[in-house]
Amino acid sequence: MKKLFILSNFYEFSSRTEEKEIYRAFKMRIEKDTLEFNAYNDYYYDTIDLPAVYLTNRELKKIKKTTLPIKKNEQILFLHNDTPYYLNIVGFFYPDLYLKEIHSPDFEFSPIMLSSGLGFNYTFHNKKVADFYVPYSDGILRFIAVGNPEWSGSDRFDKEIDYMFFVLNSKMFRPKD
Protein backbone atom coordinates (compact mmCIF):
# COMPACT_ATOMS: atom_id res chain seq x y z
CA MET A 1 0.00 0.00 0.00
CA LYS A 2 1.20 3.50 -0.74
CA LYS A 3 1.50 5.87 2.20
CA LEU A 4 1.16 9.62 2.38
CA PHE A 5 3.35 11.24 -0.25
CA ILE A 6 3.75 14.52 1.61
CA LEU A 7 3.13 14.13 5.29
CA SER A 8 1.74 17.64 5.64
CA ASN A 9 -1.25 16.93 3.36
CA PHE A 10 -3.75 14.32 4.51
CA TYR A 11 -5.36 14.24 1.05
CA GLU A 12 -2.32 12.94 -0.82
CA PHE A 13 -3.16 9.37 -0.03
CA SER A 14 -3.68 6.32 -2.18
CA SER A 15 -4.75 2.74 -1.60
CA ARG A 16 -5.17 -0.42 -3.61
CA THR A 17 -8.61 -1.00 -5.07
CA GLU A 18 -10.73 -3.75 -6.49
CA GLU A 19 -13.45 -3.00 -9.04
CA LYS A 20 -16.89 -4.43 -8.28
CA GLU A 21 -20.02 -4.18 -10.43
CA ILE A 22 -21.43 -0.92 -9.06
CA TYR A 23 -18.74 0.16 -6.64
CA ARG A 24 -15.03 0.00 -5.90
CA ALA A 25 -13.55 -1.69 -2.84
CA PHE A 26 -10.75 0.40 -1.32
CA LYS A 27 -8.22 -1.72 0.54
CA MET A 28 -7.27 -0.39 3.96
CA ARG A 29 -4.19 -1.90 5.57
CA ILE A 30 -4.63 -2.12 9.34
CA GLU A 31 -1.77 -3.71 11.19
CA LYS A 32 -1.54 -7.21 9.64
CA ASP A 33 -5.08 -7.18 8.20
CA THR A 34 -6.68 -5.64 5.15
CA LEU A 35 -10.24 -4.33 5.31
CA GLU A 36 -12.36 -2.99 2.47
CA PHE A 37 -14.28 0.27 2.34
CA ASN A 38 -16.78 0.39 -0.51
CA ALA A 39 -17.53 3.56 -2.49
CA TYR A 40 -18.88 4.57 -5.86
CA ASN A 41 -16.52 3.83 -8.75
CA ASP A 42 -15.94 7.51 -9.42
CA TYR A 43 -14.48 8.40 -6.03
CA TYR A 44 -10.84 9.47 -6.43
CA TYR A 45 -8.17 7.65 -4.49
CA ASP A 46 -5.03 8.27 -6.53
CA THR A 47 -5.67 11.73 -8.00
CA ILE A 48 -6.22 15.01 -6.18
CA ASP A 49 -8.75 17.59 -7.32
CA LEU A 50 -8.03 20.34 -4.77
CA PRO A 51 -11.25 22.34 -5.32
CA ALA A 52 -13.14 19.18 -4.32
CA VAL A 53 -11.23 18.83 -1.02
CA TYR A 54 -13.44 20.58 1.51
CA LEU A 55 -11.04 20.55 4.49
CA THR A 56 -7.71 22.06 5.31
CA ASN A 57 -5.08 20.23 7.35
CA ARG A 58 -5.81 22.55 10.27
CA GLU A 59 -9.56 21.87 10.15
CA LEU A 60 -9.00 18.12 10.05
CA LYS A 61 -6.74 18.33 13.11
CA LYS A 62 -9.42 20.31 14.96
CA ILE A 63 -12.13 17.82 13.99
CA LYS A 64 -9.96 14.94 15.18
CA LYS A 65 -9.51 16.65 18.56
CA THR A 66 -13.25 17.27 19.08
CA THR A 67 -13.76 13.80 20.54
CA LEU A 68 -10.27 12.54 21.33
CA PRO A 69 -7.19 14.03 22.86
CA ILE A 70 -4.15 13.56 20.68
CA LYS A 71 -3.79 9.82 20.28
CA LYS A 72 -1.55 7.69 18.14
CA ASN A 73 -3.36 7.00 14.86
CA GLU A 74 -2.69 6.01 11.29
CA GLN A 75 -4.50 7.32 8.23
CA ILE A 76 -5.96 4.43 6.27
CA LEU A 77 -8.20 6.13 3.70
CA PHE A 78 -8.90 9.36 1.82
CA LEU A 79 -11.60 9.58 -0.86
CA HIS A 80 -13.14 12.51 -2.72
CA ASN A 81 -14.89 13.30 -5.98
CA ASP A 82 -15.39 16.40 -8.11
CA THR A 83 -19.17 15.97 -8.10
CA PRO A 84 -20.34 18.64 -5.64
CA TYR A 85 -22.70 16.48 -3.60
CA TYR A 86 -20.21 13.71 -2.93
CA LEU A 87 -18.27 13.47 0.32
CA ASN A 88 -14.69 13.78 1.44
CA ILE A 89 -13.99 10.69 3.55
CA VAL A 90 -10.92 10.33 5.73
CA GLY A 91 -10.30 7.10 7.65
CA PHE A 92 -8.02 6.46 10.62
CA PHE A 93 -7.08 3.56 12.83
CA TYR A 94 -6.41 4.21 16.52
CA PRO A 95 -4.62 1.22 18.11
CA ASP A 96 -5.19 0.48 21.78
CA LEU A 97 -8.30 2.66 22.02
CA TYR A 98 -11.73 1.77 23.40
CA LEU A 99 -15.13 3.32 22.68
CA LYS A 100 -15.45 4.50 26.28
CA GLU A 101 -12.44 6.82 25.69
CA ILE A 102 -14.28 8.77 22.98
CA HIS A 103 -15.96 11.94 24.20
CA SER A 104 -19.00 13.68 22.76
CA PRO A 105 -18.16 16.92 20.96
CA ASP A 106 -18.48 19.99 23.20
CA PHE A 107 -20.78 21.71 20.73
CA GLU A 108 -24.19 20.88 19.25
CA PHE A 109 -24.39 17.44 17.63
CA SER A 110 -26.82 14.62 16.88
CA PRO A 111 -25.83 11.09 17.87
CA ILE A 112 -25.59 8.38 15.23
CA MET A 113 -26.78 5.19 16.86
CA LEU A 114 -24.82 2.15 15.70
CA SER A 115 -25.26 -1.44 16.89
CA SER A 116 -21.49 -1.69 17.31
CA GLY A 117 -19.81 1.67 17.62
CA LEU A 118 -20.97 5.26 17.77
CA GLY A 119 -21.10 8.38 15.71
CA PHE A 120 -21.91 12.07 15.68
CA ASN A 121 -23.46 14.41 13.12
CA TYR A 122 -22.47 18.06 13.49
CA THR A 123 -21.56 21.20 11.60
CA PHE A 124 -17.96 22.38 11.59
CA HIS A 125 -17.09 25.68 9.86
CA ASN A 126 -20.34 25.53 7.85
CA LYS A 127 -19.61 21.98 6.70
CA LYS A 128 -21.77 19.00 7.61
CA VAL A 129 -19.74 16.24 9.24
CA ALA A 130 -20.51 12.63 10.13
CA ASP A 131 -17.91 11.16 12.49
CA PHE A 132 -18.03 7.36 12.97
CA TYR A 133 -16.18 5.11 15.45
CA VAL A 134 -16.22 1.33 15.05
CA PRO A 135 -14.27 -1.15 17.20
CA TYR A 136 -11.79 -3.25 15.28
CA SER A 137 -9.20 -5.68 16.60
CA ASP A 138 -7.37 -3.89 19.42
CA GLY A 139 -8.49 -0.40 18.49
CA ILE A 140 -10.99 1.89 16.80
CA LEU A 141 -11.65 2.66 13.14
CA ARG A 142 -12.67 6.29 12.67
CA PHE A 143 -14.26 7.64 9.51
CA ILE A 144 -14.86 11.36 9.08
CA ALA A 145 -17.19 12.26 6.21
CA VAL A 146 -17.42 15.92 5.23
CA GLY A 147 -19.98 17.44 2.90
CA ASN A 148 -19.56 20.27 0.45
CA PRO A 149 -20.24 23.52 2.35
CA GLU A 150 -22.09 24.88 -0.70
CA TRP A 151 -24.70 22.14 -0.23
CA SER A 152 -25.15 22.60 3.54
CA GLY A 153 -28.89 23.32 3.23
CA SER A 154 -29.52 20.24 1.10
CA ASP A 155 -30.47 16.71 2.13
CA ARG A 156 -27.80 15.33 -0.26
CA PHE A 157 -25.34 14.95 2.61
CA ASP A 158 -27.71 12.69 4.56
CA LYS A 159 -28.51 10.64 1.45
CA GLU A 160 -24.79 10.16 0.71
CA ILE A 161 -24.09 9.14 4.31
CA ASP A 162 -26.98 6.66 4.30
CA TYR A 163 -25.92 5.01 1.07
CA MET A 164 -22.15 5.13 1.54
CA PHE A 165 -22.07 3.90 5.12
CA PHE A 166 -25.33 2.03 5.81
CA VAL A 167 -25.75 0.35 2.41
CA LEU A 168 -22.35 -0.07 0.72
CA ASN A 169 -20.53 -0.67 4.03
CA SER A 170 -23.31 -2.24 6.07
CA LYS A 171 -21.00 -4.90 7.52
CA MET A 172 -19.13 -2.21 9.44
CA PHE A 173 -21.89 0.35 10.00
CA ARG A 174 -25.14 -1.10 11.27
CA PRO A 175 -27.73 1.31 12.63
CA LYS A 176 -29.02 0.42 16.07
CA ASP A 177 -32.59 -0.90 15.98
N, C-alpha and C positions, 0 to 999 in steps of 0.2 A: 504494500500500500504506500502511496505517496504521502508525505507529510506536508506541513505548511512550508511553502516556498520562502516566504518572508515572514518571519515570526511576528512582525508588528501588525500584520493584516490577517484577521481571522478568516476573511473571505477568499484567500488564495489557498484553497484546499481542494483536494481531489481524492476520489476513492474509486475502487474497481466497481464495475456494474455488470448486471446481467439483464438482458432485454427479455421482457415477458410480453404477453399479447397486448395488454392495454396499459402496462406500466413498466417501470424500470426498477430493479432491485439494486439498491446502493449497498455495497458491502462495507460494514463498519468493523474494524479490527478492535477487539476489546480483550486486552491481555492475551490469552492463548486462543480465544474464540473469535468467530466471525458471525456477526448478526446482520440481518438485512433490514433496511428501511425502504419501503416501497413508495414511489412517487410517480407522477405522470412522466411519460417519456420525454417531454420537452423541458423538464427542469435541468438547469445547467449544473454540472459538477466539475467540469474541467476547463471552463471558460468563464471569464468575469465580464459582466456587463455592469459597470459601476453605477450608472443611473438607476439600475434595478436593485441595488443594494441599499436597503432602507436604514441601516444602522451605521454608526461610526464605531471605531474601536472603543472609544470612551463610553459611549452609550451601552455597548455590550457589557463592558466591565461593570457599569452601574447596575444594569439589569441582573447580572450574575450575583451581585452583592445584596440584592433586595431580600433574598431569602436565605442566603448562606454567607457566613464570614468567609474570608479567603481560605479556600481549601484546595488541596492538590487535585487537579483534574486534567483530563486530556481531551482535546477536541477530536471528535470522531466523524463529524459530518458538517457540511455546509452546502445548501441547495438554494438556488434562486432561479428566476425566470424573468424575461423581459415583458411578459404579459402583466399589465398593471394590477390585476386582481389576484395574482398568485402570491405566495408567501416567500419570505426568507426563512429558512430553517437552519438552526445551528444546534448541533448535538454534542454533548459532553459525557464523559464517564468520570465519576467521582469514586475512586476506590476507598474502601474502608469507611463508608458513610451509610447511615441508617435514616429511614424516613423521619424518625422522631427528632433528628437534628435539623430538619428543614423548618424554617420559620415562615409564618404568613408575612406577606409584604406589609409594611407599616403605612400603607396608603390604601385607598379604596380598591377592592378587588371582588371578584365573584369566584367562589370555589368551583373547581372541576372535579366532580366525584368519580373516581375510578375504583374498580373492584380491587385492583392491586396497584397502589400508588396514589398520587395526588397531583393536583394541578391548580393553577390560578389563571383567571382572565383579568387583565387590567389594561389601562392605557398609560403609556410611557412616552412623554414628549409628543403627544398627539398621534401616537401609533398604537394600534391594538396589538396586544401581546397575549399569547397563550403559552404558559410555562408549565411543562409536564415533568414529573419525577416518577420513575418506575424502578423498583428494585431489580437488580441483576447481579448474580453471583455474589461477590463480597462488596458490592457498592450500589451506586445509583446511576441510572441513565437519566440525563436531563436533556429535554428538547425544548428549545425556545423558538416559537414561531411568531414572526412579526409581519403585520400587514402593511400595505402601502398607505402612508398617511393621507394621500389624496382620496382614498376610498373609506375614510374612517366613519362616515355616516351611512355606509352601505352594509347590507347583510352578507356580502360576498366573503368577508373574513370568516364569519361563522360557518358558512357553507364549505369553504376550503378546509377549515379545521375539521369539521365533521367528516368530510370525505377522506382527507389525507390521513387523519389519525384513527378515526373510529371505523372506517371501512377498509382502506388499503392496508392499514397496520393494526387490524383488530386483535391480532394475537398479543400485542404488547399493550394496547390501549383499550381496555374494556370499561365502558361506563358502568357505574354502580347501579344496580337495579333498585 
